[in-house]
Amino acid sequence: MGENSYKAVYQGGSGEIEEKKSRFIATIRPVESEEEAVSFIAEMKKQYWDARHNCSAFIIGRNQELTRCSDDGEPSGTAGRPMLDVLLKEGIHNAAVVVTRYFGGTLLGTGGLVRAYQRSVQEGLKNCVVIEKNQGRILEIGTDYNGMGKIQYLLGNEKIAVLDTVYSDEVKMTVIVPEEKKAYIEKSIIDATGAKAELVWKQKAEFAKVGKEIKIFSKTS
């Protein structure tokens, strides 16, 4: 991944493991703010009100600048921090996880707890949809039909996603260009069409490939 991209949870999921008859259920959800994360943790505590522990961790921000974790009654440092470490190690942004523990009657010791909480988060992540969000800019290209083939070839080679194409007297294409390719794509289209294509740079946007589709998440001027 480049400096203009990061990993985020697109679709949450859950996973469960068992360790010496204790059940560990990890629930992971995408969150965009501390308020969302706190609300999600409260929701899980309500759902699993009869569990011995509902330990939590969340990580928010493009630079992972906001992190919090809670052991929720487990020995200090055996649950929340190890859970957070999994998210950090995987390079995940904007996600919260709650691991619910139903006690099985056997103490696991500090090392056993750390491993169980980390393993349950890893299991939960396997059942999430994790995407790579990129910083880019929307570009509108106006071209005659002669230039269209050259531009399509160039965009295909550079793996630039086409968001929309309108055919009339001329062709108008809307594409999303990764930030680091902006200058190169502009020069390449000008060169390929003999400066006949009309280029209009629009908003900045975060985008990601989800399955076979390109999704736009946020636009800024």
C-alpha angles and dihedrals in degrees: 000000000000129000089265096057139067140175120255137172107253097177123020126227144172139234136187136207134177124220120180090336093308112123118219115193117187119199117187127190136174112249131182100192143025089251091057091048093049091048092050092049090050090049092053092048088053093047093048096035092143095056122106093231139013103190119186147192134176138182125198136179140051088270094037086250098154118056131162134170139179133199091201095209099326116121110288114278096009100101123010098042095044088049091050090048090060091055091047093047091050090050092238121165132192100017138122128201132194119191113199117203124201104194115235098197099258122098112231100199123231096288091047092051093049091051094045095050092046093046092051092053090050089050090051092049090055087064096047128087105240117190137185112240116206133195113235147147130242114239127194114206123194116194143156119247092262092060095043096079093050092048093047090051092050093047091048092051092050093042092237111167118236110216098183141355124198119191120204130119084329134011122261116195127186115203138169115232123196110244094243092055097048099102093039094051093047092051093044094052091047091050094044094051099035089248091299096120117092112227124195119179112212133180128337111249143182112233140173141181110249109185103313095332132089112226125197113214108179137002127205130179 
